Amino acid sequence: MYGWTVDRGRTRESCSFPVIFGYEQGLVAHPASASLMFVFGSSYGDIGNVDPHDSWRPYPWTKPYGETWPGVPNGRYSNGHVLSDVLGAALQTAPSVSITQLHGGINGTVGISFAVGGAGVLSAYGYPPISAQIDQFQRIASSFTPEQLASAVVLYTTAGDDYFYYINVQKSPIETIYPLTVNVGKQISVDLIRLYQLGLRKFAVTYLPPTGCLPIATANSSYSSCNQTWSANVAEPHNARVFRNVLGLRHYFHNGSIVNLDLYTAFTNVQSSLGGLRPCCVGKDANSKCGSVGAGGTPAYTVCPNPNSKFFWDDLIHPTEAGWQAVVNQLQSALGPLR
């Protein structure tokens, strides 16, 4: 194996999970035989891969992101940890780093996140699709033993960027979105089969959360009610297709495991008990978002006093660390095949 180093300017030095899973990444040593985790997708799994100089996606590298942990922005779309961190803690996988933090070779002792905020299953916002992340993995897969690959956990998580691009950027009517859900579903299957062919055997595939209840969809109602049209036309057909496709892949993955992580139900069950629909960090006006700055660099956003009292962190689509912990607690019964 080869040596590796981590860019300390863009990664965690320690970790401060509440011990709800009996495991704290970075503080409590993981088992010597801990499995690795490889993460593919968008912002729910991104732990620092967005270019901090990308003016279109500046937020995870600007205040107040990272406010709760590690105290400064570190490339995560939250006040602290994100889904891939919390799921890794629950499964007691080896700590992960973002692919941009690796320099030199790989020694097989850390997992890797290839996920990039804004990435779609297909091309969204002009960014490379998730299949490009699999290209990156393919180039380094030989650095891991077959045993490491077979025991590793794959998290494939999309936040719905393909659909948000279709609705908000292309300004296409939501009633015509169904063919896109078909194409996205097909590509997810293609991506998963490719990862299986590269030697990976344990897969967790997320459903979309109720898209109509995300802040990006509820802002027009001042975060008072869900947009049921968004959920009915986006999340529900997407999740139904992912369910059918994963069911079919179980026959193909004859010596592996593949599970759905039902973010739709988990978000629905816990968001009301954690501050409801209103996010903690919101822009001060219609032209601002959490993390925006105004004249002279002054903050163009407001932040609630206790972020982890809220489910949603920002006025886009992202939960707080406490929100993600509550979600993963809801998913515990699905995690058995991944352990």
Secondary structure by P-SEA (a helix, b strand, c coil): cbbbbccccccccccccccccccccccccccccbbbbbbbccccccccccccccccccccccccccccccccccccccccccaaaaaaaaaccccccccccccccccccbbbbccccccccccccccccaaaaaaaaaaccccccaaaaaabbbbbcccaaaaaaaccccccccccaaaaaaaaaaaaaaaaaaaaaacccbbbbbccccccccccccccccccccaaaaaaacaaaaaaaaaaaaaaaccccccbbbbbccaaaaaaacccccccccccbbbcccccccccccccccccccccccccccccccccccccaaaaaaaaaaacccccccc
